[in-house]
């Protein structure tokens, strides 16, 4: 087999350049990653020409550019976008951290976020915090070492150390799924406090006077719960039945949460669930006990997932526009990266209670 790239020696005189041969698409193991010099040798051009082709392809002759691209394809070379020799110091990566990749409401938001960014040549690096501030902090520390051009976060509550890292990074940050009068940079979402209060008033207006809540323990769910209970107390309801469930929520936890309420004597009322997943489980538990919905028990969820309109009975839920959150977050990050003025740094996308058969 004929050799294409000549051998090189390191400072100790050891042979280190036996990686690229005719028919090979990558360096042999132990020789390190394919370099720009390797591509240049295979293409028969100088390293400066390869660098120019990567940064300014329109300034390289078509035949030369074709040879370089073929060499890149054969070697599997991936440019180091952070290298000092390249013109652009942008990584073309945006880091996105969500509480759970298994929850479709977060996945859907990231889908629209990613689609908007892709059109501008950016890719999304996804991390999962598991609803933990400590894990979020560890993830942010890790992704900042990769020099992303911006960061997408879920929520506005972060550890002190996490906020310090983000502020010191001096890159665009968009906090989503919540709003704050003092965001790190840009916040796009809705008020969980207002949602809790609105659901309480909705159930009260429907005539329910025995009301409970099945709620997860994450911060945003707890904000909704507090506002829900406080509003009901203000309306004259002295006692609200509470059934807490751990994170992440699941169908089973919804069944378990309602079972606790019913076993403790809750009846003839309405239950607010902190997610549609919990609400779906609650529906199943109620039906397994022969309860008529909504005549004997009304159930309302949160998130308005695609299946909410198709459960039996169909699920009343709180709707918010995940597509708008994802797209606006991407637009805001791109604007900040390009040094453009962002007219609003707090964007409230609002919410709506979608009334269906379960309530």
Long-range contacts (C-beta under 8 A, 24 or more apart in sequence): 4-41, 4-42, 5-38, 5-41, 5-42, 6-41, 20-75, 24-74, 25-74, 25-75, 25-76, 26-75, 26-76, 27-75, 33-78, 34-75, 34-76, 34-77, 34-78, 35-77, 36-77, 36-79, 36-85, 38-75, 38-77, 39-68, 39-71, 39-72, 39-75, 39-77, 40-71, 42-71, 42-74, 42-75, 43-67, 43-68, 43-70, 43-71, 51-85, 51-86, 54-79, 54-86, 55-86, 55-87, 55-88, 56-87, 82-147, 90-149, 90-337, 91-146, 91-147, 91-148, 91-149, 92-121, 92-122, 92-123, 92-149, 93-122, 93-123, 93-124, 93-125, 93-146, 93-147, 93-148, 93-149, 94-122, 94-123, 94-124, 94-125, 94-148, 94-149, 94-150, 94-151, 94-152, 94-330, 94-333, 95-124, 95-125, 95-127, 95-140, 95-143, 95-144, 95-146, 95-148, 95-150, 95-151, 95-152, 96-124, 96-125, 96-126, 96-127, 96-151, 96-152, 97-126, 97-127, 97-128, 97-129, 97-136, 97-139, 97-140, 97-143, 97-151, 97-152, 97-153, 97-154, 98-126, 98-127, 98-128, 98-129, 98-154, 99-128, 99-129, 99-130, 99-131, 99-154, 99-155, 99-218, 99-247, 99-248, 100-128, 100-130, 100-131, 100-248, 101-126, 101-128, 102-248, 103-248, 103-275, 103-277, 104-305, 104-306, 105-303, 105-305, 105-322, 106-154, 108-322, 108-323, 108-326, 109-176, 109-177, 109-322, 109-323, 109-325, 109-326, 109-329, 110-152, 110-326, 111-326, 112-322, 112-323, 112-325, 112-326, 112-327, 112-330, 113-152, 113-325, 113-326, 113-327, 113-329, 113-330, 114-326, 114-330, 115-326, 115-327, 116-326, 116-327, 116-330, 116-331, 116-334, 117-330, 117-333, 117-334, 120-334, 122-149, 122-334, 124-152, 129-154, 130-247, 130-248, 131-218, 131-247, 131-248, 133-157, 133-158, 133-159, 133-162, 134-159, 136-162, 137-161, 137-162, 137-165, 140-165, 140-166, 141-165, 144-169, 149-333, 149-337, 150-174, 150-333, 150-336, 150-337, 152-176, 152-329, 152-333, 153-184, 155-219, 155-220, 156-180, 156-183, 156-184, 156-187, 157-219, 158-184, 172-332, 172-333, 172-336, 172-337, 174-329, 174-332, 174-333, 176-325, 176-329, 177-220, 177-325, 178-220, 179-346, 179-347, 179-348, 180-346, 181-346, 183-345, 183-346, 185-336, 185-345, 186-329, 186-332, 186-333, 186-336, 186-342, 186-345, 186-346, 186-347, 187-345, 187-346, 187-347, 188-325, 188-328, 188-329, 188-332, 188-347, 188-349, 189-325, 189-347, 189-348, 189-349, 190-320, 190-348, 190-349, 190-350, 190-351, 191-348, 192-220, 192-221, 192-223, 192-224, 192-227, 193-223, 193-224, 193-226, 193-227, 194-227, 194-351, 195-224, 195-227, 195-302, 195-318, 195-351, 196-223, 196-224, 196-225, 196-226, 196-227, 196-228, 196-231, 197-227, 197-228, 197-230, 197-231, 198-318, 198-351, 198-353, 199-224, 199-228, 199-272, 199-300, 199-318, 199-353, 200-227, 200-228, 200-229, 200-231, 200-232, 200-235, 200-272, 201-231, 201-235, 202-300, 202-353, 203-270, 203-272, 203-298, 203-300, 203-359, 204-232, 204-235, 204-237, 206-270, 206-298, 206-359, 208-269, 208-270, 208-298, 209-237, 209-269, 210-241, 210-266, 210-267, 210-268, 210-269, 210-270, 211-237, 211-240, 211-241, 211-269, 211-270, 211-271, 211-272, 212-240, 212-241, 212-242, 212-243, 212-261, 212-266, 212-269, 212-270, 212-271, 212-272, 213-240, 213-241, 213-242, 213-243, 213-271, 213-272, 213-273, 213-274, 214-243, 214-244, 214-245, 214-254, 214-257, 214-258, 214-261, 214-271, 214-272, 214-273, 214-274, 214-278, 214-279, 214-282, 215-242, 215-243, 215-244, 215-245, 215-272, 215-273, 215-274, 216-244, 216-245, 216-246, 216-247, 216-248, 216-249, 216-274, 216-275, 216-278, 217-244, 217-245, 217-246, 217-247, 218-247, 221-274, 221-275, 224-274, 224-302, 225-274, 228-272, 241-266, 241-269, 245-278, 249-274, 249-275, 249-277, 249-278, 250-277, 250-278, 250-281, 251-277, 251-280, 251-281, 251-284, 252-281, 253-277, 253-278, 253-281, 254-278, 254-279, 254-280, 254-281, 254-282, 254-283, 254-284, 254-285, 255-281, 255-282, 255-284, 255-285, 255-288, 256-281, 257-281, 257-282, 258-282, 258-285, 258-286, 259-285, 262-286, 262-289, 267-296, 267-297, 268-296, 268-297, 269-297, 269-298, 270-294, 270-297, 270-298, 270-299, 270-300, 270-359, 271-297, 271-298, 271-299, 271-300, 272-300, 272-302, 273-299, 273-300, 273-301, 273-302, 274-302, 275-301, 275-302, 275-303, 276-301, 276-302, 276-303, 276-304, 276-305, 276-307, 276-308, 276-315, 276-317, 277-305, 279-308, 279-315, 279-317, 279-358, 280-307, 280-311, 280-315, 283-311, 283-312, 283-313, 283-315, 283-358, 293-357, 293-358, 294-357, 294-358, 294-359, 298-358, 298-359, 299-358, 299-359, 300-353, 300-358, 300-359, 304-354, 308-354, 308-356, 309-354, 309-356, 311-358, 313-356, 313-357, 313-358, 314-356, 314-357, 314-358, 315-356, 315-358, 316-353, 316-354, 316-355, 316-356, 316-357, 316-358, 316-359, 317-353, 317-354, 317-356, 318-351, 318-352, 318-353, 318-354, 319-351, 319-352, 319-353, 319-354, 320-349, 320-350, 320-351, 320-352, 321-349, 321-350, 324-349, 325-349
